[in-house]
Amino acid sequence: MKQVVIASRLSDGLVVFLKQAGQAGAVEWALRLESAEVAENDARAAELLALAEADAVSTQIVVDPYLIDVEEQDGQLRPTKYREVIRCLGPTIRLDLGKQAEGSEA
């Protein structure tokens, strides 16, 4: 199962994804799922999560990083669980808000 790290950005509460985990634990966060670094196996997923958790403590940019399962459909990443689909798109009661208002797919 493919996985990515998801978290909430502290400055505004937006959902972010671990974009890149470079050398010496350098971490970048992205607003779009398609920009996330995908772990192809459990070992890499655990490594990415550990880097994200360390970054959350040291920089205090994000809170509560965790892994979600994703799959590729029609060349795009999609969360496998409905809860994560909602988190990726934004509010469900007003379609004029969040990422769906921008025309983005999860």
C-alpha positions as CSV (number, residue, x, y, z in Angstrom):
1,M,0.0,0.0,0.0
2,K,1.3,3.5,-0.9
3,Q,1.2,6.0,1.9
4,V,1.8,9.8,2.4
5,V,2.2,11.9,5.5
6,I,-0.6,14.4,6.2
7,A,-0.7,17.1,8.9
8,S,-2.3,20.4,9.8
9,R,-0.4,23.7,9.4
10,L,-0.5,25.6,12.7
11,S,-0.6,29.1,11.2
12,D,-4.0,28.6,9.4
13,G,-5.2,25.1,10.0
14,L,-4.8,24.0,6.4
15,V,-4.1,20.4,5.6
16,V,-0.6,19.9,4.3
17,F,1.4,16.9,3.0
18,L,5.0,16.0,3.5
19,K,6.5,17.1,0.2
20,Q,10.2,16.2,0.6
21,A,12.3,14.7,3.2
22,G,15.9,15.5,2.3
23,Q,19.2,15.0,3.8
24,A,19.7,15.6,7.5
25,G,16.0,15.6,8.1
26,A,15.2,18.7,6.1
27,V,11.4,18.7,5.5
28,E,9.1,20.6,3.1
29,W,5.3,20.7,3.3
30,A,2.9,21.1,0.3
31,L,-0.8,22.1,0.1
32,R,-1.6,19.6,-2.6
33,L,-1.7,15.8,-2.4
34,E,-0.1,15.4,-5.8
35,S,3.0,17.1,-4.4
36,A,3.4,14.6,-1.6
37,E,6.3,12.2,-1.3
38,V,4.9,8.7,-1.7
39,A,6.2,5.9,0.4
40,E,6.1,2.6,-1.6
41,N,6.7,0.4,1.4
42,D,6.3,0.3,5.2
43,A,9.9,1.0,6.0
44,R,9.9,4.2,3.9
45,A,6.5,5.2,5.4
46,A,7.9,4.8,8.9
47,E,11.0,6.9,8.0
48,L,8.8,9.7,6.5
49,L,6.6,9.7,9.5
50,A,9.5,9.9,11.9
51,L,11.0,12.9,9.9
52,A,7.6,14.6,9.9
53,E,7.1,14.1,13.7
54,A,10.6,15.4,14.4
55,D,9.9,18.5,12.2
56,A,6.6,19.1,14.0
57,V,8.4,19.3,17.3
58,S,11.4,21.3,16.1
59,T,9.8,23.9,13.8
60,Q,6.2,23.9,15.1
61,I,5.0,24.6,11.6
62,V,2.6,21.5,11.6
63,V,0.8,19.5,14.2
64,D,-0.4,15.8,14.3
65,P,1.4,14.3,11.3
66,Y,0.2,10.8,10.4
67,L,0.2,8.4,7.5
68,I,-2.7,7.9,5.1
69,D,-3.2,5.2,2.4
70,V,-3.3,6.5,-1.1
71,E,-3.8,4.9,-4.5
72,E,-3.3,6.1,-8.0
73,Q,-6.4,6.5,-10.2
74,D,-6.2,7.9,-13.7
75,G,-2.6,9.1,-13.0
76,Q,-3.6,11.0,-9.8
77,L,-3.2,10.2,-6.1
78,R,-6.3,9.7,-4.2
79,P,-6.9,8.9,-0.5
80,T,-8.4,5.4,0.0
81,K,-10.5,6.5,3.0
82,Y,-13.5,8.9,2.7
83,R,-12.4,10.8,5.9
84,E,-9.1,11.7,4.1
85,V,-10.9,12.7,0.9
86,I,-12.8,15.2,2.9
87,R,-9.7,16.5,4.6
88,C,-7.9,16.9,1.3
89,L,-10.8,18.8,-0.3
90,G,-12.0,21.0,2.5
91,P,-15.5,21.8,3.9
92,T,-18.3,19.6,2.6
93,I,-21.2,22.0,3.5
94,R,-20.1,24.9,1.2
95,L,-18.6,23.9,-2.1
96,D,-17.5,27.5,-2.7
97,L,-14.8,27.1,0.1
98,G,-11.7,25.0,0.3
99,K,-9.8,23.2,-2.4
100,Q,-12.9,22.1,-4.3
101,A,-13.8,25.8,-4.9
102,E,-10.4,26.1,-6.7
103,G,-11.4,23.1,-8.9
104,S,-8.7,20.8,-7.4
105,E,-9.1,17.1,-7.1
106,A,-7.9,15.3,-4.0
